[in-house]
Amino acid sequence: MIAIYRRCLFLDKEKNREMWLAKIAEFKQSTLSQREWCRQNNLKLSTFKYWLSRSEKSRGTVSV
């Protein structure tokens, strides 16, 4: 039972990660600032920056 619960948590985390990576990709396609893009997409800027940072660390890139 615990193993099933842990597997579900992992899948939810993976889906969440994939969703945020898709949002980051959408942002990078836009010409908007981070603040404006988040406002238009009803996202907290701090949460967006967290996921942007994670995505860049996983790729080994850092934005200036």
C-alpha positions as CSV (number, residue, x, y, z in Angstrom):
1,M,0.0,0.0,0.0
2,I,2.8,2.4,0.9
3,A,4.6,1.6,-2.4
4,I,1.5,2.5,-4.4
5,Y,1.2,5.8,-2.5
6,R,4.8,6.7,-3.1
7,R,4.5,5.8,-6.8
8,C,1.5,8.1,-7.1
9,L,3.4,11.0,-5.4
10,F,6.3,10.5,-7.9
11,L,3.9,10.5,-10.8
12,D,2.3,13.7,-9.6
13,K,5.7,15.4,-9.1
14,E,6.7,14.3,-12.6
15,K,3.5,15.7,-14.1
16,N,4.0,18.9,-12.2
17,R,7.6,19.2,-13.4
18,E,6.5,18.6,-17.0
19,M,3.7,21.2,-16.7
20,W,6.2,23.8,-15.5
21,L,8.8,23.0,-18.2
22,A,6.0,23.5,-20.8
23,K,5.1,26.8,-19.2
24,I,8.8,27.9,-19.2
25,A,9.0,27.0,-22.9
26,E,5.9,29.1,-23.6
27,F,7.4,32.0,-21.8
28,K,10.6,31.7,-23.8
29,Q,8.6,31.9,-27.0
30,S,7.0,35.1,-25.9
31,T,8.4,38.6,-26.0
32,L,6.9,39.5,-22.6
33,S,8.8,40.2,-19.4
34,Q,8.6,37.6,-16.7
35,R,6.3,39.8,-14.6
36,E,3.9,40.5,-17.5
37,W,3.9,36.9,-18.7
38,C,3.1,35.7,-15.2
39,R,0.4,38.3,-14.8
40,Q,-1.3,37.3,-18.1
41,N,-1.1,33.6,-17.1
42,N,-2.3,34.1,-13.5
43,L,1.0,32.7,-12.0
44,K,2.9,33.9,-9.0
45,L,6.2,35.5,-10.2
46,S,8.1,33.9,-7.4
47,T,6.9,30.4,-8.3
48,F,7.7,31.0,-11.9
49,K,11.2,32.1,-11.1
50,Y,11.7,29.0,-8.9
51,W,10.8,26.7,-11.8
52,L,12.8,28.8,-14.3
53,S,15.9,28.4,-12.1
54,R,15.3,24.7,-11.7
55,S,14.9,24.2,-15.5
56,E,18.1,26.2,-16.1
57,K,20.1,24.3,-13.5
58,S,19.0,20.9,-15.0
59,R,20.3,22.1,-18.4
60,G,23.4,23.7,-17.0
61,T,22.5,27.1,-18.3
62,V,22.0,30.4,-16.5
63,S,20.1,33.4,-17.8
64,V,21.5,36.9,-17.4
